[in-house]
């Protein structure tokens, strides 16, 4: 069986070990936050309730209305800026400002 070619991010980290260590440190710090632990715990609780915990298959994700939904892992994990297809890719925002809008200056 032929070995699969690594995707661009995996190939980058394979050839840049210092960057990979930096990424792991960032991930560890982010995943240690109480808000992220709570987020993961909510999803795990829902997977247990549905009887799909530890069995692979669909992801349980948060819907915009606050409920949970089953979703294809590929779609769920590709959302929000991974690659060039993300909601905020290329520095864009979901909403555009009205013409002539000027942000307020910060108080000092």
N, CA, C and O of each residue as an XYZ file, in Angstrom:
432
protein
N       0.843     -1.174      0.000
C       0.000      0.000      0.000
C       0.892      1.243      0.000
O       1.844      1.328      0.776
N       0.586      2.189     -0.858
C       1.387      3.415     -0.955
C       1.133      4.315      0.252
O       0.020      4.399      0.772
N       2.192      4.977      0.674
C       2.061      5.874      1.813
C       1.412      7.176      1.358
O       1.749      7.716      0.305
N       0.457      7.681      2.183
C      -0.244      8.907      1.827
C       0.687     10.101      1.974
O       1.526     10.143      2.874
N       0.530     11.066      1.083
C       1.302     12.303      1.150
C       0.763     13.160      2.288
O      -0.450     13.268      2.468
N       1.666     13.770      3.056
C       1.232     14.623      4.158
C       0.609     15.896      3.606
O       1.048     16.423      2.584
N      -0.414     16.381      4.291
C      -1.029     17.652      3.927
C      -0.060     18.773      4.258
O       0.943     18.550      4.936
N      -0.356     19.977      3.784
C       0.609     21.079      3.883
C       0.999     21.401      5.327
O       2.177     21.617      5.611
N       0.022     21.437      6.245
C       0.347     21.770      7.632
C       1.205     20.680      8.263
O       2.190     20.974      8.941
N       0.832     19.429      8.040
C       1.600     18.313      8.596
C       3.010     18.302      8.023
O       3.974     18.049      8.746
N       3.134     18.573      6.738
C       4.454     18.605      6.110
C       5.296     19.750      6.684
O       6.497     19.597      6.906
N       4.655     20.891      6.919
C       5.376     22.032      7.490
C       5.928     21.698      8.866
O       7.104     21.936      9.141
N       5.078     21.145      9.737
C       5.527     20.837     11.094
C       6.557     19.710     11.109
O       7.422     19.680     11.984
N       6.480     18.784     10.155
C       7.461     17.708     10.081
C       8.846     18.255      9.746
O       9.858     17.727     10.208
N       8.884     19.313      8.943
C      10.180     19.876      8.558
C      10.604     21.071      9.417
O      11.695     21.608      9.225
N       9.753     21.494     10.368
C      10.071     22.613     11.258
C       9.772     22.230     12.707
O       8.757     22.650     13.264
N      10.642     21.441     13.312
C      10.366     20.946     14.660
C      10.218     22.053     15.713
O       9.459     21.893     16.669
N      10.931     23.165     15.548
C      10.811     24.262     16.512
C       9.402     24.862     16.460
O       8.815     25.160     17.500
N       8.869     25.035     15.263
C       7.503     25.538     15.105
C       6.495     24.557     15.689
O       5.495     24.959     16.284
N       6.768     23.270     15.514
C       5.870     22.258     16.052
C       5.855     22.301     17.577
O       4.792     22.180     18.187
N       7.015     22.470     18.197
C       7.081     22.582     19.660
C       6.317     23.819     20.134
O       5.626     23.780     21.152
N       6.449     24.911     19.389
C       5.741     26.145     19.736
C       4.225     25.927     19.650
O       3.477     26.390     20.511
N       3.786     25.229     18.619
C       2.364     24.934     18.458
C       1.861     24.057     19.608
O       0.785     24.307     20.152
N       2.624     23.043     19.974
C       2.216     22.168     21.069
C       2.101     22.939     22.382
O       1.190     22.693     23.173
N       3.025     23.874     22.613
C       2.980     24.686     23.829
C       1.726     25.562     23.829
O       1.057     25.694     24.853
N       1.414     26.156     22.682
C       0.208     26.983     22.578
C      -1.044     26.142     22.812
O      -1.932     26.541     23.565
N      -1.114     24.968     22.161
C      -2.277     24.095     22.306
C      -2.463     23.666     23.761
O      -3.584     23.637     24.269
N      -1.364     23.335     24.419
C      -1.438     22.904     25.812
C      -1.978     24.022     26.696
O      -2.811     23.784     27.570
N      -1.502     25.235     26.466
C      -1.946     26.384     27.251
C      -3.430     26.666     27.005
O      -4.182     26.927     27.944
N      -3.846     26.610     25.731
C      -5.246     26.898     25.393
C      -6.181     25.827     25.943
O      -7.232     26.147     26.500
N      -5.812     24.572     25.794
C      -6.676     23.486     26.238
C      -6.736     23.348     27.747
O      -7.583     22.621     28.266
N      -5.857     24.029     28.459
C      -5.849     23.973     29.913
C      -6.781     25.015     30.538
O      -6.981     25.013     31.753
N      -7.346     25.895     29.727
C      -8.237     26.936     30.240
C      -9.552     26.319     30.710
O     -10.060     25.390     30.083
N     -10.106     26.830     31.808
C     -11.379     26.298     32.310
C     -12.510     26.348     31.289
O     -13.347     25.446     31.250
N     -12.543     27.393     30.464
C     -13.618     27.501     29.473
C     -13.522     26.381     28.435
O     -14.550     25.859     28.002
N     -12.314     26.006     28.030
C     -12.147     24.923     27.055
C     -12.473     23.568     27.684
O     -13.045     22.697     27.028
N     -12.104     23.393     28.967
C     -12.429     22.143     29.650
C     -13.945     21.978     29.751
O     -14.473     20.885     29.546
N     -14.642     23.078     30.070
C     -16.094     23.043     30.164
C     -16.706     22.707     28.808
O     -17.637     21.907     28.724
N     -16.184     23.315     27.754
C     -16.670     23.078     26.390
C     -16.543     21.603     26.024
O     -17.490     20.997     25.524
N     -15.364     21.029     26.277
C     -15.150     19.615     25.951
C     -16.021     18.700     26.814
O     -16.511     17.673     26.345
N     -16.208     19.086     28.084
C     -17.023     18.277     28.987
C     -18.485     18.247     28.536
O     -19.143     17.210     28.623
N     -18.993     19.390     28.054
C     -20.370     19.444     27.553
C     -20.557     18.481     26.380
O     -21.540     17.742     26.320
N     -19.604     18.500     25.453
C     -19.705     17.626     24.283
C     -19.571     16.161     24.682
O     -20.277     15.308     24.144
N     -18.678     15.862     25.612
C     -18.494     14.478     26.060
C     -19.751     13.971     26.762
O     -20.153     12.823     26.574
N     -20.368     14.831     27.570
C     -21.596     14.451     28.274
C     -22.699     14.116     27.273
O     -23.429     13.141     27.449
N     -22.816     14.922     26.232
C     -23.830     14.686     25.204
C     -23.538     13.390     24.427
O     -24.462     12.645     24.099
N     -22.264     13.124     24.133
C     -21.904     11.880     23.429
C     -22.239     10.667     24.290
O     -22.716      9.655     23.776
N     -21.991     10.761     25.613
C     -22.350      9.662     26.510
C     -23.859      9.444     26.528
O     -24.329      8.307     26.482
N     -24.615     10.539     26.595
C     -26.076     10.450     26.650
C     -26.635      9.808     25.379
O     -27.643      9.105     25.435
N     -25.999     10.041     24.256
C     -26.460      9.475     22.985
C     -25.910      8.065     22.757
O     -26.294      7.394     21.799
N     -25.017      7.623     23.630
C     -24.467      6.279     23.509
C     -23.433      6.130     22.411
O     -23.215      5.021     21.923
N     -22.788      7.220     22.007
C     -21.800      7.142     20.928
C     -20.389      7.481     21.407
O     -19.469      7.592     20.597
N     -20.216      7.644     22.709
C     -18.895      7.985     23.241
C     -17.920      6.842     22.984
O     -18.200      5.692     23.323
N     -16.778      7.162     22.384
C     -15.736      6.178     22.153
C     -15.974      5.241     20.985
O     -15.249      4.260     20.824
N     -16.973      5.524     20.170
C     -17.290      4.633     19.057
C     -16.955      5.236     17.697
O     -17.248      4.623     16.671
N     -16.350      6.421     17.664
C     -16.057      7.063     16.387
C     -17.327      7.618     15.787
O     -18.291      7.879     16.508
N     -17.346      7.800     14.497
C     -18.551      8.281     13.832
C     -18.694      9.790     13.888
O     -17.704     10.521     13.914
N     -19.939     10.248     13.906
C     -20.236     11.674     13.840
C     -19.746     12.430     15.068
O     -19.639     11.876     16.163
N     -19.452     13.713     14.855
C     -19.112     14.614     15.950
C     -20.393     15.212     16.520
O     -21.373     15.394     15.797
N     -20.386     15.513     17.802
C     -21.442     16.305     18.402
C     -20.884     17.719     18.460
O     -19.807     17.945     19.011
N     -21.618     18.669     17.891
C     -21.126     20.044     17.897
C     -22.225     20.973     18.370
O     -23.402     20.612     18.388
N     -21.820     22.183     18.756
C     -22.766     23.188     19.208
C     -23.395     23.863     17.990
O     -22.684     24.321     17.096
N     -24.707     23.926     17.956
C     -25.417     24.639     16.900
C     -25.551     26.103     17.313
O     -25.342     26.445     18.477
N     -25.898     26.962     16.360
C     -26.021     28.390     16.656
C     -27.123     28.677     17.671
O     -27.054     29.667     18.398
N     -28.143     27.813     17.723
C     -29.244     28.045     18.661
C     -28.932     27.531     20.067
O     -29.789     27.595     20.948
N     -27.718     27.022     20.288
C     -27.311     26.566     21.616
C     -27.510     25.081     21.854
O     -27.035     24.548     22.857
N     -28.206     24.401     20.948
C     -28.417     22.966     21.102
C     -27.249     22.212     20.482
O     -26.342     22.805     19.897
N     -27.293     20.883     20.624
C     -26.253     20.035     20.054
C     -26.768     19.407     18.773
O     -27.968     19.181     18.615
N     -25.839     19.125     17.852
C     -26.227     18.428     16.633
C     -25.123     17.468     16.238
O     -23.945     17.692     16.517
N     -25.533     16.394     15.581
C     -24.557     15.460     15.038
C     -24.099     16.008     13.697
O     -24.897     16.495     12.897
N     -22.801     15.917     13.473
C     -22.249     16.504     12.262
C     -21.085     15.665     11.766
O     -20.359     15.054     12.550
N     -20.922     15.648     10.465
C     -19.805     14.952      9.859
C     -18.497     15.563     10.392
O     -18.331     16.781     10.334
N     -17.581     14.758     10.900
C     -16.337     15.301     11.459
C     -15.558     16.177     10.481
O     -14.949     17.169     10.880
N     -15.577     15.811      9.211
C     -14.834     16.579      8.222
C     -15.372     18.013      8.125
O     -14.598     18.967      8.049
N     -16.685     18.152      8.129
C     -17.283     19.488      8.060
C     -17.070     20.256      9.354
O     -16.752     21.445      9.333
N     -17.245     19.571     10.484
C     -17.111     20.227     11.784
C     -15.691     20.757     12.005
O     -15.504     21.870     12.498
N     -14.717     19.965     11.644
C     -13.329     20.333     11.930
C     -12.727     21.247     10.875
O     -11.645     21.797     11.082
N     -13.405     21.420      9.752
C     -12.905     22.295      8.691
C     -13.402     23.722      8.846
O     -12.990     24.609      8.098
N     -14.277     23.947      9.802
C     -14.885     25.263      9.972
C     -13.955     26.216     10.725
O     -13.051     25.783     11.440
N     -14.187     27.508     10.555
C     -13.545     28.568     11.330
C     -12.060     28.754     11.067
O     -11.244     28.692     11.986
N     -11.719     28.980      9.821
C     -10.391     29.456      9.510
C      -9.332     28.439      9.212
O      -8.160     28.807      9.122
N      -9.668     27.184      9.052
C      -8.670     26.197      8.690
C      -8.502     26.242      7.174
O      -9.456     25.990      6.438
N      -7.340     26.548      6.720
C      -7.119     26.707      5.290
C      -7.639     28.056      4.826
O      -7.630     29.024      5.586
N      -8.083     28.122      3.602
C      -8.572     29.382      3.049
C     -10.082     29.437      2.957
O     -10.621     30.355      2.339
N     -10.779     28.490      3.551
C     -12.226     28.448      3.417
C     -12.945     28.886      4.677
O     -14.163     28.729      4.768
N     -12.238     29.424      5.642
C     -12.848     29.727      6.928
C     -13.690     30.979      6.926
O     -13.599     31.821      6.033
N     -14.496     31.075      7.934
C     -15.385     32.212      8.114
C     -14.597     33.495      8.240
O     -15.043     34.541      7.768
N     -13.442     33.441      8.861
C     -12.633     34.632      9.075
C     -11.315     34.562      8.312
O     -10.349     35.230      8.681
N     -11.269     33.762      7.253
C     -10.041     33.618      6.480
C      -9.636     34.944      5.846
O     -10.484     35.788      5.554
N      -8.367     35.116      5.641
C      -7.799     36.304      5.013
C      -8.149     37.595      5.743
O      -8.273     38.648      5.119
N      -8.308     37.519      7.064
C      -8.560     38.720      7.851
C      -9.951     39.277      7.694
O     -10.231     40.359      8.208
N     -10.833     38.586      7.008
C     -12.186     39.086      6.796
C     -13.048     38.881      8.023
O     -12.678     38.154      8.944
N     -14.183     39.520      8.027
C     -15.143     39.340      9.101
C     -16.457     38.892      8.499
O     -16.672     39.023      7.294
N     -17.321     38.374      9.318
C     -18.605     37.903      8.830
C     -19.496     39.080      8.432
O     -20.216     39.005      7.437
N     -19.448     40.158      9.204
C     -20.270     41.324      8.898
C     -19.388     42.443      8.367
O     -18.252     42.624      8.806
N     -19.920     43.170      7.440
C     -19.192     44.305      6.873
C     -19.705     45.588      7.509
O     -20.895     45.705      7.803
N     -18.822     46.542      7.719
C     -19.215     47.834      8.264
C     -19.934     48.649      7.200
O     -19.709     48.484      6.001
N     -20.800     49.528      7.672
C     -21.504     50.412      6.747
C     -20.517     51.438      6.195
O     -19.542     51.784      6.862
N     -20.769     51.923      4.979
C     -19.887     52.949      4.423
C     -19.868     54.189      5.328
O     -20.913     54.628      5.809
N     -18.700     54.735      5.551
C     -18.566     55.924      6.383
C     -18.446     55.631      7.866
O     -18.339     56.560      8.666
N     -18.462     54.344      8.262
C     -18.361     53.992      9.674
C     -16.956     54.278     10.189
O     -15.968     53.910      9.554
N     -16.874     54.933     11.334
C     -15.588     55.195     11.975
C     -15.648     54.654     13.397
O     -16.501     55.075     14.179
N     -14.763     53.734     13.745
C     -14.783     53.194     15.107
C     -14.438     54.264     16.130
O     -13.660     55.178     15.857
N     -15.033     54.135     17.316
C     -14.730     55.086     18.384
C     -13.319     54.872     18.877
O     -12.813     53.750     18.890
N     -12.694     55.950     19.279
C     -11.346     55.829     19.826
C     -11.433     55.313     21.253
O     -12.408     55.570     21.959
N     -10.406     54.586     21.669
C     -10.389     54.020     23.011
C     -10.097     55.119     24.021
O      -9.298     56.021     23.768
N     -10.765     55.026     25.182
C     -10.521     56.004     26.244
C      -9.199     55.687     26.914
O      -8.827     54.524     27.071
N      -8.501     56.735     27.304
C      -7.215     56.527     27.963
C      -7.277     56.864     29.418
O      -6.275     56.744     30.123
